[in-house]
Amino acid sequence: MTAPEPRIALVLGANGGVGGETAAALVRHGWTVRALVRDTSKARLKTHLAGVTYQQGDVMDRAAVVAAAQGAAIIVHAVNPPGYQGWKKLVLPMIDNTVAAARASGARILLPGTIYNYDPAAHAVIDETTPQRAFTRKGKIRIAMEARLEAASASGVRSLILRAGDYFGPRSTGNSWFASGLVKPGQPVKTILYPGDKGVGHAWAYLPDVGETFARLADREAQLPAFARFHFAGHWDADGTALIRAIARAAGQKRPNARRLPWGLLPIAGLFSETLRELSEMQPFWRHPIRLENRKLEAFLGEEPRTPLDAAVATTMRGLNVPVAQSAPSVGLLSARPGYAP
């Protein structure tokens, strides 16, 4: 009996939260996973992704991306400039190189989408048909990325976009609000610095659940149209207090000590820091609620993977080396839901 051909996935951005969790989920689903990274020794030490083969190369080097994608059925494009720096110069050339690699290999591109494509004051709920009208630099670049994928689908380059809210998880990076504001990696929780206005809802996406969703979609890639979009609902914090309370419970605090992010200082600090200048543009997404409608995703997969909030928050804090109470719930990289078993 002839052995089945291996399903090969190339992951760009495996050192990041989405890329790392998606790579881990694909391995669990039986995929052969390659990761293209600039430094293979540092990547192995940083990510600890069992079953992933690391190849040295830069996503800005088109030839390296095309070579790494040979034989791949999917390419996960989860790479972003660190600290929001260099978006204008780097982001679109990166996606262009991935499109070239997908065209050469016949692979489908999997792209994590964001809510930055939308005007938060115009839409309290968004689905796959909501018009994209961005007012930030990052949002306009994100719209351009998706437009390039849609245009490429007309000439045979298939793609899939999975849009989610703000990420958090045990592999959270410094680009995440959770790891750069709400808690401080490696330190006990004292003050929770929350960016949102009181009473304003916010969408959160637990990274292992996002990775699992990508893997399930990849398993059924042949059933998708050439250009596909899905929205991931994640955890909806209806009034901006649910995540704060979950962090406090995980830390063993009876009452959370929370204060609001001093947005007024960011433009001043942004004069000296590109990262802070880019972050200051994000305030409207914390002053207006944007909830993602996931009916299309649930209709296709049957369910959206969702780890309970308390377990997700406690596991995230452990991954960031933030002390948690002994009674805090724990999960691994998997949720104890049917079809998503530890």
N, C-alpha and C positions, 0 to 999 in steps of 0.2 A: 504494500500500500504506500502510495506516495505521500510524503509529509506535506502539510499545507505550507504555502509560501508565508514567510514571516511578514507581519504587518509592521512597517517601519514608520516611525514618527520622528521628525526633526523638531527640536524645541529651541527656539531663540529666546533668550532671557530666562534660562533655567535657574540662574542665581536669584531671581526675583520671586515675589510671592505667588503670582498667578502662574508663571512659568514653572516654578518648582513644584507646586501642588498639582498642576496638570501633568507634568512629567511623571510624578509619583503615581497618579491615578491611572495613567496610560499603562505603566508597568503592571499595575494590579490587574488591568483588563487584558493583559497578554500581549501588549505591543512591545516591539523592539524599539527602544528610545535612544536617540542620539541627542546630545546637547552641544551646540556650538558656543564656545566661550573663549575669551581672550587669553585666560590663564588657566590651564587645566588643573594644575596643582592647587591653586587657591580655590577653584570651584569645588573640587572634591572635599577639601577641608570645610568649606562654608556650607554646602548644601546637604551633604551626606545622603545623596539619592541612590539607594540601592538599585541595581539593575540598569542604571543609565551609563551609556558610553560617552565620554567627553572627547570632543575634538577641538583643537585649537583653531581659532579664526575670529575675525571681526565682522560684525553684521554690516559694517560700512564697506566691506570688501566684497563686491558682487561675485567675483570668481569663487571666493571661499564659501559663500552661501550656496551658490549653484552646485559646487562640488559636494558639499555636505548633504544636500537634498537628493542626491542620486539614489533612486530606488525607493524614496519615501512616498507614502500614500497621503500623509498630512504634514503640514508645517505649522507649528504653533508660533505665532508672531506675538510674543509677550515681552518684547524688549522696549525699554524707554530710556532716554538719557537720565542718569541719576540726579536726584535733587531738582528736577524740572529744569535743568540747565541745558541750553543748546537745542531746545525744541525746534526753533525756526530753521536751524541749519541741518539737523540730523534726522528728524522724524520721517519726513517724506522720502529722503533718499533710502532710509532703512526699509520702508514698505515697498519701494520700487525694486530694491534688490530681492526682497522676498517674492514679489510677483514674478520677477525674472526666473528665480529658482523654481517656482511652481510651474511656470510655463515649460521649463526644460524637463522637469521630472514628471509632470502630470499630477502633482499633489494638490490637495485642497488646503487652502490657508484658513487657519482658525485664529481669529482676532478677538481679544477681550475688548469690549466696547465700554464707553463711559457715558455719564449723564451730561458731560460738558458740552455735548452737541446741541443742547437745548437751552432755551430761555426759561429759567426757573420761575420767573414771574408770570409766564404765560400758560404753563401747564402744571397742574398739581398731580396729574396722573399721565404717564406716557406709555404708549404701546409701540409696536413696530411700524405703525403707519403715521405716527405723530410727526409733523414737519420739523426738520432740524434747522434751527436758527440760533447760532451761537453768537455771543457778544464778547467772549474772551479769546485771546490768542490761541490758547490750547484747544478750545472748542472748535475754532475755525480750522485748525490743522487736523483735528479729529474728523471733522466733516469731509475734508479733502482726502484723508486716508480711505474712508469708507467709499467715497465717490470713485476713487481709483480702483478699488476692489470691484465695485459694481460694473464699472466700465470694462475691466479686464474679463469679467464673466461672459461678456458678449463675444469674446474671442477664445473662449475655452478654458480660462483660468477660474476654477471654482473656489468659492470662499464661504466662510461662516462667521458671523459676528454674534457673540454672546455678550449682551450689555448688562451691567450690574451697577450697584451703588458703591459706596466707599468700602474698600477691602479691609479686613482684619483677619488675623490668623497667626499660627505659631511661626510662620515664615514671613511675617510682616516686615516691610522695609521702611527706611526713613522717609519714603515718599508717602506713606500712609498716615492719615490723621490719628489713627489709634496709637501708633508707635512714636509719633512725633509730637503729640499733644496730650492725649488723654492719660497716657502712662509714660513713664521714663524707663526704657529698657535697663535692666540690671539694678533698679532701685525700688524700694518699697513704695506703695501708694500712699501719698500724703495729701496732695491736692490733685483733683481731676480737672484738667483745663479743657473745657468744652467749647467748641467753636459756635454752636448753634444758639439761636434765640429761644427764650423760654416758650414752650408750647408749640414749637415748630417741629413737624415730623421729619424723619431722615431715614434713608434706606442704607442698610449695611449688608455686606456680602462676606460670609465666612469663606476664606480661601479654600480649605479642603472641599467644601460643598461645590464651589465653582469648578475646581479641578475635576471632581467626580462628574459634574454635569458635562463638561467638555468631553470627558472620556466616553460617557454614554452617547453623546451626539456623534463622536468619532466612530463608535461601533456601528452606527446606522448611517454613516456618511452617504452610502449609495442611494438612500431614500430621500436625500435632500435635493432641492433645486440647485442650479448652478450658483446662485447667490442667495444666501439664507441669513435671516436675522431672527434672533430670539432674545427675549427679555427675561432676566433672572430676578425674581422678587426679593429673595433673601429675607433678612430680618427687618421688618418695618417698625421703627421706633416712633410711635404715633405722636408723642409730645416732647421728645428729646430727653426723657429721663430714664428710659428702660436700660440703655447701655450703661449709664452712670450708676444706676442701682446694681446692675450685674457686676460691674467692676468692684464696687464697694463690698458686695456679698462675697466675691471671690477673695478679696483681701481680708475678710473677716471683720469688716467695719459695720457697726450697727447703723450709722448714718453716713452717707457720702459727704465728703468735703469737696464740693465742686465750685468752681468759679468760671466766669466767661472769659474766653480768649480776648485779649485787648487788641481788637482789630485796628483801632486807630493808630497803633504804633507800627503796624506792619509796613505801611507806605514809607515811613521814615527809615525803618530798618532796611527796606527794599532798595534804598539808594546805594547800599553797600553790599547787598546780597541778591543775586538773581533768583535764588530759591524763594526767599521771602517776598520778593516782588511778584513772582508768579502766584504764590499762595494768597497774596492779598486780593487777587482777582476772584477768588473762590467764595468770598463772603456772601454773595446773593444765593448761593446754593445752600447756605445755612440759615438764611432769612426767609426762604420760601420752601415749602415741601415739594419734593418730586418723588412720587411713588411709581415703581415699575410694575406694569401689568404683565403677568406671566401666563395667561391662559393658553397662548399658542405653544409655549414650551411644555406645559403640563399635558396638553392634548397630544403632543408628539411623543413625549417620554412616558406619560402616565402619571408622573409625579416629579416634583422638584426636590432634589436632595436637600435636607435641612436639618442640621444638628441643633439641638435645643440651645437657646441663647446662653444660659448659665454655663453649660459644658463648653460651648465654643469660646466664651470669654475667658474662663479659667484656663483652658488649654492654650489660648493665645498668650496669656500672661506667663504661663510656664515657659512657653517657647521663647519669650522675650526676657527670661530670667527675672521676672517680677515676682516677688514672694507672694504666695497664696496661702489661704487657710487650709489646714489638713482636711476640713470637711468639704472643701470645694470639689465639685464634680470633675471628672476627668474623662477624656476620650483620646484615642490615638489620632491617626490621620483619617479615621473612618467614623462614620456615624452609625449608631445601632438602629438603622431603619431597614425594612425589608429591601433586599437587593443591594445593600450598602453595609454589609456586615463586617464587624471587626475580626 
